[in-house]
Structure formats: structure tokens, C-alpha cells
Amino acid sequence: MPYFSYSGYDAKGKSTKGTIEAGSSMQAVDRLTERGIVVVDVKLAEDKKGPAKIKLLPLEQHIFFCRSLASYLKSGLPLADSIRIMSKQARDKTMKPVMEKILAEVEGGRKFHTALAESGAFRESLWRVAESGEQSGTLISVLNEAADEFKLEDDLHRKIRGAMTYPIVMAVVGVGVVAFMLTYVVPKISELFEDMHQTLPLPTRILIGMSDFLSNFGLWILLAFLILYLWMKKTGRSFNLPFMRGIRDQLTLALVMSHLSTLLKSGIPLVQALRMASSMDTQKQRWIDAAEMVKAGHRFDKALEKIGMPEETVAVVRVGEMGGELAEALTNVSDQSREIAQTRMERLSTLMEPIMVLSLGVSVGFIVLAILTPVFDLAGIVR
């Protein structure tokens, strides 16, 4: 059972505080009252072992949580019972303590969206739409919509990784082959060339220079790349390839617009929805600026125009806003942007295969040419 920290006054009127083990905050208050303690404040506390801070759950867990909870609620189970069942069924070491914490909060009388927010494991967008669902009595539908939204985002991320897998594998193989030849094969052959005491062809001299450089600084270069990778992983930064910029822009627009549509359908005001959806974009400030413009009285389409959105996007939003169907218009923009991104990714994947094969062939061909040219020259001298 979880621990609760409390503060209050004992039977003698002295202030006291501490922790108590209980199934919920209400049960903790009852137990403290039995001890003669007048409770002033009680809240969920970490256990005595001081477990690690709960991190934001991945998208897969968000999808599982929303769909499972919506399914249990649709079958007629109360909220607390649904969460209890999910807690017992959870096998993931990060998911189970989150479910137990939310269950303790809900049984203690907290609102569901408050429990989600205080758990620290779920996105703000989820507990915001959960709050809207609780107030409007549509919790099941908003959970399903949130699951669809998270599924869309997860699918887009998978498509990006899929499009980049082949080029990355080919690049790694190519670099590995070239590095092996430069560090192992070329040094052995260069010793033979030195004994010739002949002026070597330019390609051979370039190859030997590259081999010497890699032999002297290869480990340092590898160490630098390792440090860069660890730094990017720690800071959450990513390396954006120039030819992927257009695709990423379209995917980002699809995510933001789809998320905005879901939030608006859940009853979230546009200004607040824009601020929440800004987390989907690395350039989040532009959406916050749009929210400020809408708050100041500007139309949404004008705000989008000022932050640099494409004209076709602004036109669709303008029509939807004037017709009172903004959420549907945002969904249309999201679908269109996603289709454009998918088409570009497929085209890129098709082009990358021959490009990578050609690059690898040119690199290996240059090495072979640089090695064989002086060998042919040596054969001519012997004759």
C-alpha cells in the first residue's frame, strides 16, 4: 500500500507530522483520527525507500491506458474498479506504480484528471481532455479520441524511423567497409609501395593520406561521435537531415492540427488548446504566439498567417472557422499534411536505395583504383 504524509495536531494540541500507510487518503485520515490526531493536511508521499521519480510514459503506454480504461468503463465498471483491474494486470515495472498511485488518489476522493496530472506520468493533453470528459459526462469518448490521437503520433514516428532505417544501415555498412580497408588493407599495401621508390599516382597518394589520418585520429573521431550521441540523448536533441526538413514540417503540422481538433472536440477553448498542442512542435513558440493573438481578438486564420503557415492551410482553416466547423477543418488539414508527408517519404525511400548503393560503389571503386594503378605501373616496369 502507498504511504501518505500528514500534518495536524495530537490530543495535547501539539503540532505533529509524519507518514502513514493506507489504501487511500480517506483511510489515512480515519486511521489518524483513531489515534486522536486532528488532520490538517494529508497527501500521497513516496515510500521510505525513496523510489525513483516517475517519468513520462511512452506513447504506447498512453494508448494502452486510454483504450483499456475506456473499454472497462464502457462495460459498466466504476472508475476505481477499472483502475484497480488495470493495476493488477499491469506487468510493466513503470506502469504498475503509476496505476497504484492513481487508484489511491481516486479512492481518496480526488478527481480523475487531478490524479492523472499529479502522477507526472501522462501528458498534459490527456488529463486536460479527461477533465473535459468528466465535466461533460463523455469520459469514454474523449479517452478513445485521445487514444486515436496518440496512435496517430506513434504511427508517424514509426514511419519516420522506417524511412530512415535503410539509409542509416547502408551508411553504416559503407563507412565500416571503407574504414576497414583504410585501416587494415591500405597500410599493408602502402609498405609495398614505399619499397618501389617511385612517384605514386595522385589517387594512391590521396588514399594513403586518408589511411594515415584515420589510423592516427580514428579513435578520437569515434570518441567524439560517441560523446556527441550521448549529449544529444541526454539533452533530447536530434540531428535533422536537410532532406528530411520538408517531411518533418508536414508531419509536425499534421500532429498539431490533429491534436488541436481533438482538444476542440473535447470542449477545450482554442487559446488553451493551442498552448497544449505547442508541445508537438520543436518551434512551440509560434503556436504560443498564435494563442496570444487569438486571445487578443484576432481570427485564428489570421494568426496562422502571421506565424508563417502555408496559404493552403490558412484557406482551409478560414473556411472552417467561418462555417463554425473549425475542428473538422483542422482534421482535414492534418489528413492532407500526413498524406503529403507519406508520399514524400515513399519517394525518398525509393531514391535513397540507388543513391546509397552508388555512393558505396564509388568509394570502394576509388580504393580499388588507387591500389591497382601503381600495381599495373609496377608490372610495366618489370617487363
C-alpha positions as a printed NumPy array, in Angstrom:
array([[  0.   ,   0.   ,   0.   ],
       [  1.126,   3.575,  -0.591],
       [  2.321,   5.962,   2.115],
       [  0.676,   9.289,   2.936],
       [  2.361,  12.227,   4.589],
       [  0.248,  14.183,   7.059],
       [  0.335,  17.179,   9.352],
       [ -2.004,  18.039,  12.217],
       [ -2.374,  18.224,  15.984],
       [ -2.278,  15.464,  18.568],
       [ -4.567,  15.084,  21.638],
       [ -2.418,  17.552,  23.628],
       [ -2.685,  20.23 ,  20.937],
       [  0.895,  19.912,  19.741],
       [  1.634,  20.02 ,  16.043],
       [  2.711,  16.717,  14.545],
       [  3.542,  15.335,  11.166],
       [  4.712,  12.07 ,   9.664],
       [  3.748,   9.298,   7.268],
       [  1.202,   6.534,   7.458],
       [  0.47 ,   3.525,   5.279],
       [ -3.082,   3.341,   3.927],
       [ -5.063,   2.318,   0.899],
       [ -6.323,   5.856,   0.286],
       [ -6.157,   9.343,   1.741],
       [ -9.593,   8.881,   3.355],
       [ -8.404,   5.688,   5.028],
       [ -5.302,   7.513,   6.214],
       [ -7.467,  10.219,   7.81 ],
       [ -9.625,   7.58 ,   9.537],
       [ -6.572,   5.826,  10.963],
       [ -5.074,   9.093,  12.2  ],
       [ -8.39 ,  10.103,  13.745],
       [ -8.44 ,   6.804,  15.659],
       [ -5.061,   7.793,  17.093],
       [ -6.522,  11.068,  18.305],
       [ -4.821,  13.207,  15.67 ],
       [ -6.678,  16.132,  14.119],
       [ -5.566,  16.058,  10.494],
       [ -4.851,  19.373,   8.791],
       [ -3.329,  18.081,   5.566],
       [ -2.741,  14.664,   4.02 ],
       [ -1.225,  13.798,   0.669],
       [  0.387,  10.907,  -1.148],
       [  4.065,  10.515,  -0.26 ],
       [  6.914,   8.486,  -1.642],
       [  7.676,   5.315,   0.247],
       [ 10.526,   5.114,   2.718],
       [ 12.884,   3.631,   0.173],
       [ 12.54 ,   6.752,  -1.932],
       [ 11.611,   5.281,  -5.322],
       [ 12.806,   6.916,  -8.456],
       [ 10.788,   9.782,  -9.856],
       [  8.12 ,   8.641, -12.285],
       [  8.929,   9.654, -15.85 ],
       [  6.549,  10.469, -18.649],
       [  5.2  ,   7.232, -20.082],
       [  5.833,   6.469, -23.777],
       [  3.094,   6.773, -26.373],
       [  2.468,   3.015, -26.398],
       [  1.56 ,   3.159, -22.699],
       [ -0.679,   6.178, -23.246],
       [ -2.555,   4.28 , -25.963],
       [ -2.881,   1.159, -23.813],
       [ -4.1  ,   3.146, -20.81 ],
       [ -6.748,   5.1  , -22.729],
       [ -8.116,   2.147, -24.671],
       [ -8.172,  -0.23 , -21.695],
       [ -9.82 ,   2.26 , -19.353],
       [-12.406,   3.252, -21.965],
       [-13.196,  -0.424, -22.539],
       [-13.731,  -1.147, -18.828],
       [-15.844,   1.971, -18.338],
       [-17.955,   1.107, -21.39 ],
       [-18.681,  -2.324, -19.893],
       [-20.239,  -0.621, -16.867],
       [-17.429,  -0.89 , -14.301],
       [-16.903,   2.074, -11.946],
       [-13.77 ,   4.156, -12.447],
       [-11.985,   2.941,  -9.311],
       [-12.689,  -0.713, -10.098],
       [-11.464,  -0.258, -13.663],
       [ -8.195,   1.28 , -12.498],
       [ -7.794,  -1.464,  -9.864],
       [ -8.131,  -4.174, -12.51 ],
       [ -5.625,  -2.408, -14.751],
       [ -3.236,  -2.096, -11.808],
       [ -3.41 ,  -5.839, -11.118],
       [ -2.949,  -6.706, -14.781],
       [ -0.032,  -4.325, -15.33 ],
       [  3.25 ,  -6.174, -15.853],
       [  5.383,  -3.214, -16.823],
       [  7.578,  -2.042, -13.952],
       [  6.857,   1.614, -14.747],
       [  3.132,   1.279, -15.414],
       [  2.159,  -0.622, -12.26 ],
       [  3.259,   2.012,  -9.678],
       [  1.553,   4.695, -11.76 ],
       [ -1.741,   2.794, -11.697],
       [ -1.435,   2.194,  -7.948],
       [ -0.804,   5.874,  -7.348],
       [ -3.793,   6.946,  -9.454],
       [ -6.02 ,   4.362,  -7.719],
       [ -5.035,   5.662,  -4.286],
       [ -5.834,   9.225,  -5.343],
       [ -9.209,   8.333,  -6.883],
       [-10.252,   6.259,  -3.871],
       [ -9.175,   9.144,  -1.677],
       [-11.738,  11.393,  -3.327],
       [ -9.573,  13.133,  -5.918],
       [-10.894,  13.872,  -9.395],
       [ -9.625,  11.509, -12.056],
       [ -7.95 ,  14.239, -14.113],
       [ -6.251,  15.568, -10.966],
       [ -4.86 ,  12.116, -10.228],
       [ -3.547,  11.881, -13.792],
       [ -1.91 ,  15.292, -13.538],
       [ -0.265,  14.629, -10.166],
       [  1.064,  11.25 , -11.266],
       [  3.517,  13.016, -13.573],
       [  3.365,  10.069, -15.973],
       [  0.873,  11.369, -18.523],
       [  0.85 ,  14.242, -20.969],
       [ -0.99 ,  17.418, -20.099],
       [ -3.216,  16.946, -23.134],
       [ -4.555,  13.675, -21.695],
       [ -5.543,  14.966, -18.306],
       [ -6.961,  18.123, -19.864],
       [ -9.313,  16.171, -22.118],
       [-10.077,  13.854, -19.18 ],
       [-11.126,  16.915, -17.197],
       [-13.395,  17.963, -20.039],
       [-14.817,  14.445, -20.265],
       [-15.54 ,  14.314, -16.539],
       [-17.342,  17.643, -16.635],
       [-19.414,  16.779, -19.709],
       [-20.009,  13.116, -18.884],
       [-18.201,  11.939, -22.042],
       [-15.103,  10.424, -20.453],
       [-15.303,   7.227, -22.515],
       [-15.435,   9.052, -25.85 ],
       [-12.64 ,  11.501, -25.008],
       [-10.413,   8.619, -23.88 ],
       [-10.98 ,   6.884, -27.212],
       [-10.261,  10.116, -29.09 ],
       [ -7.078,  10.632, -27.072],
       [ -6.011,   7.053, -27.86 ],
       [ -6.581,   7.689, -31.583],
       [ -4.522,  10.862, -31.345],
       [ -1.615,   9.127, -29.607],
       [ -1.831,   6.279, -32.127],
       [ -1.552,   8.766, -34.99 ],
       [  1.519,  10.352, -33.446],
       [  3.107,   6.953, -32.793],
       [  2.432,   5.831, -36.388],
       [  4.036,   8.976, -37.775],
       [  7.125,   8.457, -35.631],
       [  7.345,   4.858, -36.827],
       [  7.101,   5.969, -40.455],
       [  9.975,   8.399, -39.959],
       [ 12.111,   5.689, -38.389],
       [ 11.153,   3.273, -41.16 ],
       [ 12.078,   5.758, -43.869],
       [ 15.458,   6.381, -42.269],
       [ 16.343,   2.766, -41.428],
       [ 17.633,   1.73 , -44.858],
       [ 19.802,   4.826, -45.479],
       [ 21.302,   4.567, -42.   ],
       [ 22.078,   0.846, -42.371],
       [ 23.636,   1.41 , -45.78 ],
       [ 25.675,   4.338, -44.46 ],
       [ 26.955,   2.3  , -41.512],
       [ 27.887,  -0.632, -43.762],
       [ 29.601,   1.668, -46.259],
       [ 31.565,   3.532, -43.605],
       [ 32.532,   0.228, -41.993],
       [ 33.8  ,  -1.266, -45.247],
       [ 35.771,   1.839, -46.19 ],
       [ 37.193,   2.216, -42.665],
       [ 38.311,  -1.443, -42.655],
       [ 40.084,  -1.059, -45.976],
       [ 41.73 ,   2.214, -44.965],
       [ 42.941,   0.984, -41.573],
       [ 43.831,  -2.632, -42.374],
       [ 44.269,  -3.264, -46.116],
       [ 45.81 ,   0.004, -47.325],
       [ 48.605,   0.214, -44.666],
       [ 49.878,  -3.232, -45.698],
       [ 49.893,  -2.332, -49.375],
       [ 51.423,   1.111, -48.756],
       [ 54.516,  -0.623, -47.314],
       [ 54.98 ,  -2.331, -50.68 ],
       [ 54.613,   0.975, -52.495],
       [ 57.258,   2.623, -50.31 ],
       [ 59.804,  -0.011, -51.39 ],
       [ 59.174,   0.869, -55.017],
       [ 60.767,   4.33 , -54.659],
       [ 58.536,   5.523, -57.475],
       [ 56.261,   8.543, -57.707],
       [ 52.811,   7.217, -56.908],
       [ 49.681,   8.285, -58.802],
       [ 47.527,  11.023, -57.237],
       [ 44.633,   8.679, -56.25 ],
       [ 47.116,   6.423, -54.436],
       [ 48.687,   9.345, -52.564],
       [ 45.226,  10.574, -51.55 ],
       [ 44.301,   7.083, -50.355],
       [ 47.482,   6.691, -48.306],
       [ 46.949,  10.136, -46.749],
       [ 43.382,   9.212, -45.783],
       [ 44.635,   5.93 , -44.338],
       [ 47.311,   7.666, -42.251],
       [ 44.813,  10.238, -40.986],
       [ 42.292,   7.564, -39.999],
       [ 44.981,   5.447, -38.319],
       [ 46.186,   8.416, -36.259],
       [ 42.86 ,  10.054, -35.421],
       [ 40.262,   7.318, -35.987],
       [ 39.773,   6.52 , -32.3  ],
       [ 39.477,  10.203, -31.427],
       [ 36.858,  10.696, -34.134],
       [ 34.917,   7.683, -32.875],
       [ 35.115,   9.008, -29.311],
       [ 33.883,  12.43 , -30.447],
       [ 30.867,  10.873, -32.173],
       [ 30.116,   8.814, -29.05 ],
       [ 30.236,  11.893, -26.83 ],
       [ 28.008,  13.775, -29.298],
       [ 25.498,  10.912, -29.307],
       [ 25.371,  10.74 , -25.507],
       [ 24.991,  14.519, -25.259],
       [ 22.131,  14.554, -27.781],
       [ 20.421,  11.689, -25.969],
       [ 20.746,  13.417, -22.596],
       [ 19.544,  16.808, -23.824],
       [ 16.804,  15.368, -26.027],
       [ 18.205,  16.999, -29.147],
       [ 18.074,  15.358, -32.543],
       [ 20.07 ,  15.688, -35.748],
       [ 17.776,  16.806, -38.547],
       [ 18.929,  15.885, -42.028],
       [ 18.35 ,  18.689, -44.567],
       [ 16.432,  16.466, -46.999],
       [ 14.061,  15.445, -44.171],
       [ 13.1  ,  19.003, -43.255],
       [ 10.088,  19.243, -45.577],
       [  8.787,  15.872, -44.402],
       [  9.225,  16.782, -40.738],
       [  7.411,  20.08 , -41.273],
       [  4.43 ,  18.299, -42.796],
       [  4.376,  15.668, -40.051],
       [  4.583,  18.342, -37.362],
       [  1.71 ,  20.248, -38.941],
       [ -0.332,  17.03 , -39.131],
       [  0.29 ,  16.293, -35.448],
       [ -0.5  ,  19.79 , -34.209],
       [ -3.659,  20.162, -36.28 ],
       [ -4.951,  16.71 , -35.364],
       [ -4.254,  17.391, -31.71 ],
       [ -5.994,  20.755, -31.882],
       [ -9.02 ,  19.116, -33.47 ],
       [ -9.229,  16.515, -30.708],
       [ -8.902,  19.146, -27.99 ],
       [-11.575,  21.364, -29.549],
       [-13.976,  18.425, -29.899],
       [-13.389,  17.703, -26.197],
       [-14.514,  21.218, -25.273],
       [-11.098,  22.792, -24.668],
       [-11.036,  26.519, -25.643],
       [ -8.917,  27.368, -28.69 ],
       [ -6.394,  29.514, -26.792],
       [ -5.737,  26.787, -24.24 ],
       [ -5.709,  24.103, -26.954],
       [ -3.044,  25.994, -28.901],
       [ -0.799,  26.198, -25.849],
       [ -1.249,  22.494, -25.149],
       [ -0.656,  21.447, -28.767],
       [  2.508,  23.565, -28.972],
       [  4.434,  20.747, -27.256],
       [  4.113,  18.743, -30.5  ],
       [  6.339,  21.225, -32.338],
       [ 10.019,  21.944, -31.757],
       [  9.165,  25.555, -32.638],
       [  6.494,  25.731, -29.946],
       [  6.768,  29.496, -29.535],
       [  4.965,  30.147, -32.811],
       [  1.854,  28.354, -31.55 ],
       [  2.029,  30.217, -28.263],
       [  2.234,  33.444, -30.27 ],
       [ -0.835,  32.348, -32.23 ],
       [ -2.656,  31.691, -28.954],
       [ -1.828,  35.196, -27.743],
       [ -3.128,  36.705, -30.996],
       [ -6.38 ,  34.732, -30.739],
       [ -6.692,  35.816, -27.106],
       [ -6.248,  39.435, -28.224],
       [ -9.213,  39.101, -30.604],
       [ -7.647,  38.043, -33.904],
       [ -9.241,  35.338, -36.016],
       [ -7.429,  32.017, -35.962],
       [ -6.711,  32.038, -39.693],
       [ -5.091,  35.481, -39.391],
       [ -2.966,  34.242, -36.508],
       [ -1.831,  31.261, -38.593],
       [ -0.998,  33.563, -41.479],
       [  1.177,  35.747, -39.246],
       [  3.171,  32.824, -37.853],
       [  4.017,  31.645, -41.377],
       [  1.637,  28.764, -42.041],
       [  1.176,  27.719, -45.711],
       [ -1.525,  29.577, -47.604],
       [ -3.467,  26.381, -48.363],
       [ -3.613,  25.604, -44.645],
       [ -4.801,  29.113, -43.817],
       [ -7.503,  28.888, -46.51 ],
       [ -8.945,  25.614, -45.166],
       [ -8.92 ,  26.921, -41.59 ],
       [-10.578,  30.181, -42.706],
       [-13.45 ,  28.317, -44.348],
       [-13.903,  26.043, -41.336],
       [-13.773,  28.915, -38.867],
       [-16.305,  30.995, -40.759],
       [-18.601,  27.984, -41.148],
       [-18.45 ,  27.007, -37.48 ],
       [-16.66 ,  23.717, -38.246],
       [-13.124,  24.527, -37.159],
       [-12.423,  21.097, -35.642],
       [-13.366,  19.346, -38.883],
       [-11.264,  21.781, -40.903],
       [ -8.252,  21.076, -38.7  ],
       [ -8.777,  17.35 , -39.21 ],
       [ -8.786,  17.889, -42.982],
       [ -5.528,  19.863, -42.77 ],
       [ -3.997,  17.09 , -40.67 ],
       [ -5.039,  14.381, -43.136],
       [ -3.726,  16.355, -46.097],
       [ -0.366,  17.079, -44.426],
       [  0.006,  13.438, -43.418],
       [ -0.658,  12.258, -46.993],
       [  1.901,  14.725, -48.362],
       [  4.5  ,  13.57 , -45.829],
       [  3.817,   9.908, -46.574],
       [  4.176,  10.477, -50.333],
       [  7.472,  12.292, -49.831],
       [  8.77 ,   9.556, -47.518],
       [  7.945,   6.869, -50.063],
       [  9.67 ,   8.858, -52.801],
       [ 12.693,   9.415, -50.57 ],
       [ 12.925,   5.73 , -49.669],
       [ 12.811,   4.822, -53.372],
       [ 15.585,   7.277, -54.258],
       [ 17.85 ,   6.536, -51.285],
       [ 18.479,   2.902, -52.254],
       [ 20.258,   3.548, -55.577],
       [ 21.986,   6.637, -54.163],
       [ 23.481,   4.718, -51.23 ],
       [ 24.489,   1.771, -53.445],
       [ 26.114,   4.172, -55.921],
       [ 27.968,   6.019, -53.141],
       [ 29.285,   2.767, -51.687],
       [ 30.314,   1.552, -55.152],
       [ 32.163,   4.806, -55.929],
       [ 34.027,   4.696, -52.602],
       [ 35.115,   1.092, -52.994],
       [ 35.907,   1.669, -56.678],
       [ 38.177,   4.602, -55.824],
       [ 40.045,   2.481, -53.293],
       [ 40.487,  -0.373, -55.767],
       [ 41.628,   2.034, -58.474],
       [ 44.113,   3.715, -56.141],
       [ 45.577,   0.326, -55.219],
       [ 45.683,  -1.282, -58.669],
       [ 47.063,   1.698, -60.625],
       [ 50.587,   1.525, -59.115],
       [ 50.453,  -2.277, -59.309],
       [ 49.909,  -2.032, -63.077],
       [ 52.702,   0.532, -63.284],
       [ 54.998,  -1.894, -61.404],
       [ 54.09 ,  -4.668, -63.847],
       [ 55.06 ,  -2.411, -66.743],
       [ 58.443,  -1.638, -65.162],
       [ 59.192,  -5.335, -64.622],
       [ 58.563,  -6.043, -68.295]])
